[in-house]
Amino acid sequence: MSSANNLSPVAPVANPTIPFWRKEPHELDNIRTTPELPEQSDIVIIGGGYAGVSIAYHLVTSQQSESQPPPSITLLEARQICSGATGRNGGHLRPDVYETVALCLERHGIEAAIELARFEVSHIPAVKAAIAKEKIDCDFNLTRCMNVYLNEEHAERARQAYEVLRDQGASYVDDIHYTSQKNAEGVSGVQDAKACLSYTAGNLWAYKLVMGLLSRVVKSSSVNVQTMTPVTSVTSDSPHHLVQTPRGTIRASKVVYATNAYTAGLLPEYSKNIVPCKGICCHITTPENKTPPFLPYTYVVWNKEGDGDSYLISRPDGSIIVGGAQYSYAQQKDIWHNNVDDSTLIEPAKHYYDTYMQRTFRGWEDSEVKVQEIWSGIMGYSYDTHPQVGEVPGKPGQFICAGFNGHGMPVVFLSGKGIAEMIRDSKKFEEVGLPRIYKTTLARLEAAQTGPEGGDTFDL
Ligand SMILES: Cc1cc2nc3c(=O)[nH]c(=O)nc-3n(C[C@H](O)[C@H](O)[C@H](O)COP(=O)(O)OP(=O)(O)OC[C@H]3O[C@@H](n4cnc5c(N)ncnc54)[C@H](O)[C@@H]3O)c2cc1C
């Protein structure tokens, strides 16, 4: 494994596995707007995934004052655009109105929980509207997610948690539908299901979404995008920041870290809060002479032991994207935890999905489907489950939008909007409509430094 910047161990590696989504690179995949880096830029965004591109998109598309010129923006990406988690994910746009919200309710109370649920839910219309506005062809589909439980005790705990949320009277809970064991298999299509919960969700080709947004961004003459340009450090030359790369240094007024799993490589104070964790995902196809059975929903299928899940979407051509299975290798921490190597697969999990559809779904037993492509990707597990968004404590003019805990699709787009408003309009965190629990604070940094190893991270 060699790192793309050869300096920090917490940095993207040079030769990642190739996901299905990136088999045909977009024309902007390795864009360099100019042959050389600019020497100065009002804003430097580090990271060219969903977060970095969303921030740039909202910076260039939001209402600007007529009297002021737009700020100059430079986006730096260590590898190709969207070559990190976003280009390797499961394509599941699933507002987590249930697990994380129930946890948030327990820890922070009802107001914070409702705020979180509403924020995630609002991503569906927001992403749908952006896709329509920018005419992005990314196979977006609006459907329902089936959360399916194969373990009876787990199903019972899910029912109780659902009822606690329902009894709070929050309107978003109206969209959740609980089905008990009697009808769970018939409703979900999952063999031996003990219960299921469904709610509105979407699925899409995230690489194409990000490339579509970037196509709009690069129409602005104030934007310079530079791929294959790893940032090696950011130092302060008050009131400016010096962003160092092997290709030169950029002097910036404001810097944004949209570096998700790799954040600790540049901001070591986040090393306990955002831990790079490796996951796998695959693409399952049907033999050419067969028609794939129809799957109308997206899924999160919890295992029989009740201690882990797989997330799954079906594509318009009937093929399947499925990933997760962390429970099959979780004990071997050295192969996935604090690991940035997406150039290899996860050995104990690489055959897990070979017959997954046949052994999980009703009607798929004789489908003869098989894994066509399998790849790995690096998530930014968050110590306290939630992302870190806002101005970096003790570093004025430096912002973070990272730590999406393997669950970024219904979180990142509007976090990027919030950060864009903070940067461009000098708004406070509290003024940009972000859930309060996302705010990056010294207290959250200290809690991770002093709390138990590993915190309460979990895979969604
Ligand atoms: C296998 C897998 C499956 C997933 N499935 C889902 C799913 O179905 N639904 C869902 O909601 N979420 C899913 N996720 C999580 C989701 O993909 C992420 O939360 C989201 O993509 C994060 O976006 P990002 O832009 O913050 O991170 P990334 O896409 O990782 O982008 C960060 C970028 O920063 C660049 N970078 C890092 N350090 C530097 C540096 N020093 N200099 C320059 N550039 C740098 C990286 O190269 C990278 O391109 C999955 C993740 C994985 C890995």
The ligand as a Gaussian input file, in Angstrom:
#p B3LYP/6-31G(d) Opt

LIG

0 1
 C      -18.450000       0.675000       0.919000
 C      -19.264000       1.892000       1.328000
 C      -20.650000       1.844000       1.209000
 C      -21.426000       2.944000       1.620000
 N      -22.771000       2.928000       1.384000
 C      -23.518000       4.013000       1.702000
 C      -24.891000       4.065000       1.373000
 O      -25.416000       3.185000       0.702000
 N      -25.608000       5.137000       1.810000
 C      -25.035000       6.150000       2.506000
 O      -25.746000       7.069000       2.929000
 N      -23.711000       6.173000       2.744000
 C      -22.936000       5.142000       2.349000
 N      -21.595000       5.159000       2.565000
 C      -21.001000       6.356000       3.158000
 C      -20.934000       7.503000       2.153000
 O      -20.422000       7.044000       0.935000
 C      -20.062000       8.615000       2.740000
 O      -20.585000       9.019000       3.978000
 C      -19.975000       9.826000       1.828000
 O      -19.678000       9.441000       0.523000
 C      -18.947000      10.799000       2.369000
 O      -18.671000      11.786000       1.401000
 P      -17.369000      12.655000       1.579000
 O      -17.274000      13.562000       0.437000
 O      -17.362000      13.221000       2.950000
 O      -16.180000      11.575000       1.567000
 P      -15.364000      10.976000       0.331000
 O      -16.244000      10.613000      -0.783000
 O      -14.470000       9.907000       0.876000
 O      -14.507000      12.207000      -0.148000
 C      -13.378000      12.680000       0.560000
 C      -12.337000      13.026000      -0.481000
 O      -11.265000      13.695000       0.140000
 C      -10.082000      13.337000      -0.548000
 N       -8.954000      13.630000       0.340000
 C       -8.725000      13.093000       1.563000
 N       -7.593000      13.600000       2.094000
 C       -7.105000      14.481000       1.179000
 C       -5.966000      15.319000       1.153000
 N       -5.079000      15.341000       2.148000
 N       -5.774000      16.101000       0.060000
 C       -6.674000      16.113000      -0.970000
 N       -7.750000      15.312000      -0.990000
 C       -7.978000      14.515000       0.078000
 C      -10.270000      11.856000      -0.813000
 O       -9.433000      11.398000      -1.853000
 C      -11.748000      11.794000      -1.166000
 O      -11.985000      11.871000      -2.544000
 C      -20.781000       4.097000       2.165000
 C      -19.395000       4.140000       2.245000
 C      -18.631000       3.058000       1.828000
 C      -17.126000       3.145000       1.888000

